[in-house]
Amino acid sequence: MKPEIIKISQISPDQSVVCLLEKDQIPETIRLSKTEKEYALKQLRAEKKMVFINSYFKCTYLVKVKEGAGIFKKKEEIRKAASGMKKLIKDNNHTELVITSDRVYKEAVEDFAEGLLLSFYSFDKYKTKDDEDDKSSYPSKLLLHADLGKTDLKWMNDITDAVYRVRDLINEPVNHLNTAALASEIRKTGNDGGFKVEVLNKGKIEALKMGGLLAVNKGSVDPPAFCILEWRPAKPVNRKPIILVGKGIVYDTGGLNIKTENYMSQMKSDMAGAATVTGVFYTIARNRIPLHLIGLIPITDNRPGGNAYAQGDIITMFNKMTVEVGNTDAEGRLILADAISYASKYKPELIISIATLTGSAAMTFSNQAIAMMTNADRKYISLLEECGNLVYERVAELPFWEEYGEMIKSSVADLRNIGGREAGAITAGKFLERFTEFPLIHLDIAGTGILKKDDHYRIKDGPGSGVRLLSSFLKQLAAGYKKMN
């Protein structure tokens, strides 16, 4: 359960407090005895990053913020500091915990709280017994003593809620979250968030002739689904909608090109892109951001059973293009391509696709950056990069030159669904680009969306990569349009 976030105007003497400091000075609001204060100052001057004082009736945590670092790096270091303190905070078993700051930048308290909230997450839904050796718990309330407006507090609450929801979806095993269950969860999130969700069944998908989605689904016992999400405020600031497309492969065995055990172990998370799009819609709709958004989420698993599609098959896609199957484990781009070409009916301003798509992206950037390929206007890219730095879900742009498109040419069809081993992330992006005439930003989160171990507050069990990035991007994009109008 995520702690409740509450703004407070003053700190009581008996409350446990985290205080962020940039100078070796302790504010009067942090009530320490003379001995405690002398000890704390001595430790801070000795370059201790964190000083902990147990006064028996309360705990005080003094966190030294590094001076001189750039603002983006400083914000991230504060989130990481919060994550590093989660065990100590849990061991002290606070019911509530105050977070305050002194002479640090304005959003420092929010950043620390965000780092804590995202670190507290755990997926223990299926545990039937509590750990008898662990009787402590995280605070049920975080009390923010800061210059924080209602809209900022709501945004923080909703975006962390969204990350929790996304992580829950990513962590569900496929025997509990198959295609129908994921579509149902997306619809439920729409009801909770206030956006519309339409779910197309197999019959409608066949009528639309979405050949990519239908081909990938051929080896499954469960029918596919295609979810259409819409957030349309009363007075949107954009004339043409922005479209988010998320990959919804609820489990990827690789199909007939079956994965080995090491590569298959985390494939319940191959629908992270779909979960991310759902989380972004939840945040934007809950905060009534005045942008018209459409979300397109194709859903299936990729199995080698029954009449599974095979290497050498030629598929006719939604937009009538033909694709030669070079590898059945390159399935994500096939279902995304149908969704991206379907997006053209809306005549969008911009299409953003997000997916755990290629091992190439993970090998190139590890877990440090989201691989980005784009043909969109630089104003979008600049804003996306700025938001990536702000929330530290950084994007790294790969070249998108026409020559890379030569690598996916087929001798028997319009395209092949893979190129060679080289430039795998880029050729996957070039494949998607062929299915729309509208501006496209493709985000490959294979490296950041599925982690092998915790990366501070980015939890191994479904980090929720892209939720904070795209939510911030859309919020700032809407603010920019407002200024123009």
Number of C-alpha atoms within 10 A of each C-alpha: 9 17 18 13 18 13 17 16 9 13 18 11 13 12 18 24 27 26 23 24 25 17 15 14 14 20 13 7 14 20 17 17 10 9 8 15 16 12 13 24 17 14 16 21 13 9 12 14 15 19 17 14 16 12 13 7 9 15 18 22 21 23 22 22 22 17 12 8 11 9 13 15 15 18 25 18 18 25 27 21 21 25 24 16 16 17 16 12 21 17 13 16 16 19 14 17 22 24 23 27 25 18 12 17 15 13 14 23 28 23 21 26 24 22 27 26 26 23 24 21 21 17 13 11 9 7 8 7 7 9 8 6 6 9 10 13 15 24 20 16 16 23 25 26 20 19 14 15 10 9 10 14 15 15 18 18 19 21 23 21 18 27 27 24 19 25 26 20 26 29 21 20 15 18 10 10 19 22 22 18 14 25 25 16 16 27 21 13 20 22 13 12 22 19 22 19 22 15 18 16 14 18 12 13 18 15 8 14 17 27 25 24 30 23 24 29 29 23 22 18 11 14 18 27 25 24 24 19 25 21 25 18 15 10 10 19 21 16 11 15 23 20 25 29 28 30 30 31 32 27 24 27 22 22 26 18 16 17 15 10 9 7 13 15 12 19 22 24 27 25 28 33 33 32 32 32 30 29 33 26 28 29 29 26 24 17 18 18 22 23 26 20 24 24 27 28 29 31 30 30 30 27 25 21 14 10 12 17 24 20 14 14 13 20 22 17 23 23 19 15 14 19 26 23 24 21 21 27 23 20 25 29 23 28 30 28 27 26 31 31 21 17 24 16 8 12 14 19 15 18 24 20 27 28 28 29 25 23 16 20 26 23 12 16 17 17 19 16 23 29 27 24 26 24 15 17 12 10 9 15 19 11 16 22 18 19 24 23 18 18 19 19 22 21 25 14 16 16 12 17 13 9 9 20 19 13 20 21 18 18 9 12 15 15 24 22 23 25 23 10 9 11 17 19 26 27 25 26 27 23 24 24 23 14 23 18 12 17 15 24 22 26 26 30 29 29 25 28 27 25 19 13 10 13 16 17 22 21 20 19 22 28 27 29 27 30 27 23 22 25 24 24 20 21 18 16 20 19 15 12 14 13 8 8 6
